[in-house]
Amino acid sequence: MGDENLGRRARQWREDEQTGNLPSGPTICPLCERPIPPRAKSSLHHLTPKLKGGAKAGTVRLHQICHSAIHARYSEAEIARRLADIEVLRADPEISGFLAWVRTKPDDFHAATRMTRARKLSRRKVS
């Protein structure tokens, strides 16, 4: 995938990685609190989803699997309404179960994440 397919912030992050303009030391995923090595898949998570007014709000860099776990379990409306804070996300029972599992994996671990059954059912009701 070329840089032309990346968003502005992802391109900036990649440029910073290449030029060494990132903070010293490893980046830590604020959700699972494991290091994000340069070879690991990662992405920016809007604490308040862009579609719910968070386009200019804060973002955090997460492991891709951590980011996917959030969106596999919750709608953007629910994230905006009650899960727009990392501490609240960590305390959520579904995410805390995921975190207990993923913390046993290597820092660069990635696996496909499926939408939960409850999330699939809630999407069907809305459609």
C-alpha positions in Angstrom: 0.0 0.0 0.0 1.5 3.3 -1.1 1.4 6.5 1.0 -1.0 8.1 -1.5 -3.7 5.7 0.0 -3.1 6.9 3.6 -4.9 9.7 5.4 -3.1 12.9 6.3 -2.3 11.9 9.8 -1.2 8.4 8.8 1.1 9.9 6.2 2.5 12.4 8.8 3.1 9.5 11.2 4.9 7.5 8.5 7.1 10.5 7.7 7.9 11.1 11.3 8.9 7.4 11.7 11.2 7.7 8.6 12.8 11.0 9.7 13.1 10.0 13.4 10.8 12.8 14.6 8.8 10.5 16.9 9.1 10.7 20.7 12.1 8.8 22.0 11.4 5.3 23.3 8.7 2.9 22.1 5.1 4.1 21.5 2.8 2.5 24.1 -0.7 1.5 23.2 -2.9 3.4 25.7 -5.6 0.7 25.7 -3.6 -2.5 26.2 -0.5 -0.7 27.6 1.9 -2.8 25.5 4.6 -1.3 23.2 3.7 -0.8 19.6 6.9 -1.9 17.7 7.5 -0.2 14.3 6.7 -3.5 12.5 3.3 -3.8 14.2 0.0 -2.8 12.6 -1.4 0.3 14.3 -3.9 3.0 13.6 -5.2 6.3 15.0 -8.4 6.0 17.0 -10.6 9.1 17.4 -11.8 9.1 21.0 -15.0 10.7 19.8 -15.9 9.3 16.3 -15.5 11.8 13.5 -19.1 11.3 12.5 -20.2 12.2 16.0 -18.3 15.5 16.1 -14.8 14.2 16.9 -13.0 15.2 13.6 -10.9 17.8 15.5 -11.0 16.0 18.9 -8.2 13.9 20.3 -6.8 10.8 18.7 -4.6 8.0 20.1 -2.4 5.5 18.4 -3.5 1.9 19.1 -2.5 -1.5 18.0 -4.7 -2.3 15.0 -6.2 -5.3 16.9 -7.1 -3.1 19.9 -8.7 -0.5 17.6 -10.6 -3.2 15.7 -11.8 -4.7 19.0 -13.5 -1.4 20.0 -15.3 -1.0 16.7 -16.3 -4.7 16.5 -18.1 -4.4 19.8 -19.6 -0.9 19.7 -21.4 1.5 17.4 -20.0 5.0 16.8 -22.9 6.4 18.7 -22.2 4.3 21.7 -18.5 5.1 21.6 -19.4 8.8 21.5 -22.0 8.6 24.2 -20.2 6.6 26.9 -16.8 5.3 25.7 -14.9 8.4 24.5 -12.2 8.0 27.2 -9.4 5.4 27.4 -10.0 4.7 31.1 -13.7 4.1 30.6 -12.9 1.8 27.6 -10.4 -0.2 29.7 -13.0 -0.6 32.5 -15.8 -1.8 30.1 -16.4 -5.6 30.7 -16.2 -6.6 27.1 -13.0 -4.7 26.4 -11.4 -5.7 29.7 -11.9 -9.4 28.7 -10.3 -8.7 25.3 -7.4 -6.8 27.1 -6.7 -9.8 29.4 -6.4 -12.0 26.4 -4.4 -9.7 24.1 -1.8 -8.9 26.9 -0.7 -12.6 26.6 0.3 -12.1 23.0 3.5 -10.6 21.5 3.6 -6.9 21.0 3.3 -7.1 17.2 0.5 -9.7 17.3 -2.4 -9.2 14.9 -5.4 -11.3 13.9 -8.6 -10.5 12.0 -11.3 -9.3 14.3 -14.9 -10.2 13.8 -17.9 -8.1 14.8 -19.5 -9.6 17.9 -22.9 -11.3 17.6 -24.6 -8.6 19.7 -23.2 -5.8 17.4 -24.3 -7.7 14.3 -27.8 -8.0 15.7 -27.9 -4.3 16.7 -26.9 -3.3 13.1 -29.7 -5.4 11.6 -32.3 -3.8 13.8 -31.2 -0.3 12.7 -31.1 -1.2 9.0 
